[in-house]
Amino acid sequence: MKVFRNYSLQQYNTFGLDIEAKQFVSIENEDDLIQALQQVYASEILILGGGSNMLLTENLEKTVLHVNLKGKKIIRETENEVFVEVCAGENWHEFVLWCIQHNYGGIENLALIPGNVGTSPIQNIGAYGVELKDTFVECEAIHIQSLEHRVFTKAECEFGYRNSIFKNKVKGQYIITKVTFALTKNKHKLKTSYGAILSKLDEKNIANPTIKDVAEAVISIRQEKLPNPAELGNSGSFFKNPIISKDLFSAIQEKFPEIPSYKIDEDSIKIPAGWLIEETGYKGFRKGDAGVHKKQALVLVNYGNATGEEILALAEEIQHAVKEKFGISLETEVNIIS
């Protein structure tokens, strides 16, 4: 366990914000984690993974625990499936590539999503028609106060759209240490109809794609639309795509017949938040070093020296504009931390 005082988190958050933590502890095994939790109060800690889904708005007068647990292993196999247990500190995209290398299918559509494996169930990460819950089996976690180990099944995680029990009932109570996935070894069920995957495969004249082909298509699409955090600070999609009632959608559609939509069920419609933001004139907008990406309005960026407070102020300005024009309340996908 490594402990640092007054430590900059600039390299540990994808917005690249130079925020200081009063104390920073690098956790490399579960013994370190237990020891660290025994030494600090739960209310005084921030659990940090890949730093990809958060916005830091001020220096932290608390201890930051950087969960850096590494390792992955096959715990069970059948003729068609493989069950892989992955430690929380493993980089998500590197895990996806590892799966593709071994011909394990199910998460290829989730390639290039930033962050670590341990935080993926919290958000129920998803992209291009696939969500984490589709391959999730269970996760192991440690209760921050009691230090008891617990296994959460898929049902117990209460997964929803970019949501889970870890963002609601047990928010801030557990640290996920391992996640187990059930992946296909053959007869892969490819999902290529969402977004631009099919057209990208057509460009390459690929009629019978493999999981590697799908992942490469997704990577290409994401690289064209989304900025690399290493080059331009961002945290991916800043807002959730709102799900609204059929009645509200019909009322909006009368004024804006071109509004894109995705039917969720008989009463619910999903609207692309990026389209709403673009229609309010914020695509490519910049105020100082805080801005909206010129290619994807869903992504807020740090052009170099923006503060977390400036990015948050811009986000709130966008929320107000969308609410005024469409009557839709945008929720942040990114966690705001102060």
N, C-alpha and C positions, 0 to 999 in steps of 0.2 A: 504494500500500500504506500503510495506516494502522496505527501501532503504539501500544499503550497499556500502561501498567504497573499492576499491582495493580488489575485491572479487574473490576468486578462482572458476573457472568453472569446476573443476575436476569431481564433482559429477553430472554435468549437460551436459556432453558429453560422449557418449558411448565408445569413444576411451580412456577415462580416462586420458586426457591430462591436466596437471596442468597449465592452462592458466588463467591469471588474467584479469578481466574487471575493467576498471576505476570506473565504477558505475554499480550496479546490482539492478534492481527494480523488485520485485515480484508483478505481476498483478493478483488479485483475482476476480475482477469484471470489468464491462465495464466502470464504473465511474473512477476507478483507471487508466484504460487504457487511457481514454480521458485526465485525469489530467496529466499523465506522458508525453503524446504526446504534451501537451501544454507547457511543461517545457523544452523540448529538441528539437534540430533541427533534421530533418529527416535523414540528412547525418551522424549524430553522434550516431545512434542507430543500434542495432542488435536485431532482433526478435528471441527469443529462445523458442522452444517448448520442445520436448522430447530429443533434442540433439543427435538424432540417425542418421541423414543423413548429417553430416558435419565433416569437418576436420579443426580444429583451428591450425594455424601455428605460431602465435605470440600473445603476450599480446595485449589486445584491448584498445585503447585510446578512448573509446566511452561508451555509456550507453547500457547495455543489458537489454531488457525488457523480463522477463520470463512470458509468457502467461499461466496462471494457472487457467483459467476459468473452473469451474466444473458444471456438471449437464446434464441430458438427460430426454427427455419427449416425449410421444406419442402425435403428433399433429393432426393425422387423421388416420382413419381406414376404410377399406372396407372389404368385405367378404374374399378376398384373400391377401390383402396387408396391411402393417402397415407403417406409415410414422413417422420416429423417428428423432427428432432434438437433436443434441449432441454438447455440448460446446467444445471449442477448446482444453482445457487442459486435457480432458479425455484421459487416456491411451488407445491406439488403441486395443491392445490385450485384455485388460479387457473389452472393449466394445464388441469385438467379442464374448467373453465368456458369457457376459450378453445376447446377442442376442440368442445364442444357448440355454441358460437356459430358455428363453421365447419362444423357437421354432420359431425364426425369421430367415429366410434363405436368403442367397445371398452373405455373406461375410465369410463363414466358411473356404474357401480356403486361406483367408488372415490372418489366425490365426498365432500368434507369430511374426508378423512383428513388429519391435520395433518402438517407436515414439508415437506421440499424434494424436488425430483426426484432430486438426486444420491444421497440415502440410500435411495430407494425400492427399488433392486435389492438392497441389502444385506439388507433385511428380507423381500424378496419380498412387499411389502404386499398385503393382500387384504381383501375384504369382500363379503358378499352373493353368494357363488358365483363371484367373479372374483378372479384374482390378477394381479399385475404381469406375470408371465411369459407370460400369455396374449397380450399385445401387444408384449412386449419383443423387440427385434431384436439390439441390441448396445449396449455402453457403452464409452466411452473413459476411460482412467485413467492416472495417473502413478505410477510406483513411487517410494515415499517416499525410499528410499536411493539408488538408481541414477539417478533422475529420468528413466528411460526411459518413453516412451509405449507403451501397449498397448491393443489392442481386445479385449474379451471378448465372444464370441458367446453366444447363449442356452445352448448346450450346455456351454460352458466355465464358465458361471456356476453350474452344478449347483444349480439352484433346487429347493427343497423347501418344506414348509409353514413359512412365516415363517423361511426359511433360504436361504443361498446360500454360495458359495465364500468370499465376503467375511466370513463369520462363522466360517469354519473354516480351510481350507488357507492362504489368503492374508490372514487377519485382521490388520489393522493395517499391511498392506504397501502398499496402494494408496489413492489418492484419486481417486474418480470425478469426472470433469469434464463429461462429456456422456452423455446417454442417447438412443437412437433407438428410436422406437415405430412399429409398423405398424398403422394405424387404417383402419377402413372408411369409404368415402365414400357408399356406398349399400348396400342389402341388409344393414342392420345386424342382427347376431345378438344380439338382446336376451336377457338372463337375468333373468327376473322371478320365478322360482319359489322363490328362497331367501329365508328370513326373512319379513318382513311387506310386501314390495314389492307383491305382488298385491293384498293387502287395502287397501293405501294407494291403489293405482290404482283399485280398486273404489269406494272412498270418494269419489273425484273423478269417477266414472262414465267412466273412460277405458278403452275396450275395445281400442283399437289405439294403444298408446303409442309415442311417439318417444323418442329417446335423452334428450331434455330432460325428458320426463315421468318417465323412470326415475330420472334424476339428482335431480330435485326430490322424488321419493318417498323416495329414499335420504337426502337432506338432511333431510327432515322427520322420518324415523325416527331418524336420528342425533341430531338436536336434541332430540327427545323423551326419548331414553335417555341421552345423554352430555352432561356439562357442558362449557361453553365454557371453554377454558383461560384466556381473557382475563378471565373472571369468577370461576373457581374452578380453582386450579392442579391440573393432572393431565397424564398422558401417555397418555391413551387406555387401551386394554387393557393391564393390567400383566402378565397371565399369558397364556401360550399355552393354547389348548384342547387338553387332553391326548389323545393317541392311544394306546389301550390294546389289549391282545390280546382276542380274542373270548372266551377262557376266563375272563380276569379280569372282563370285562364281565358274563358269565353269572353269575359268583359274586356280583358286586355287585347285579345285577338281582334275585337271589333275596331280598336284604334290602331293596332299594329298587326295587320294581317300576315306580315312576313315573319312573325316571331317563331323561332324554332322551338320544338318541344319533343319530349319523350314520354310516352304514356307509362305510368307506373302501375296503376290499376284503374278500376272503373271510376274512381273519384279523385285520383291524384295525377298530377302532371309535373314532370321535371323540366325546368327551364335552364339553359346554359347561362351561368352567371357572367361569363365573358361577353356574351352578346348584350346583356343588359348594361354592362359597364361601357361597352363600346358605343351603344346607342345614346348614352348620356354624355358622350364626348371625351371620355377619359383615356381611351386607348392612346398610348404614346405620350400622355400628359406627364409633365415634370414640374415639380416645385422644389427648387434648390437641388439637392442630390437625392431626394425621394421622388420616385416616379412609377409609372405604369408601363410595362413593357410594350414596345411598339408592335410586336408580332402577336402577343397574347395578353389581352386585357385582364385576364384573371390573375396575372402575376405582377406583384408589386416588387420594385427593385431598389437597391441602394447603389447609386452611381459612384459612390466612393466615400463620402463623408457625412451621409445622412445619419441622424440619430434615430433611435427606436421611437422616440416620441414624435418625430417628424413623420415617420412612416405610418404610425398609428393615426396621427391627425389626418393624413391623406386617406387612409382606409375609412375613417369615419365620415369624411367629406363625400366619398364615393357612396357609402351606405345611404347617406342622406339624399343624394341626388337620385339614386335608384328608387328609393322609397317615394320621393316626390313625383317622379315621372310614371312609375309603374304600380305603385302601391305594394311593392314586394320588399320584404325585409331580408337583406343579405346577412347571413351568419358567417363569421370567420371560421375558416378551416384551421388556420394557424392559431396556436395557443399564445395568448398575450401574457407575458410574465413581467411582473414588477415587484 
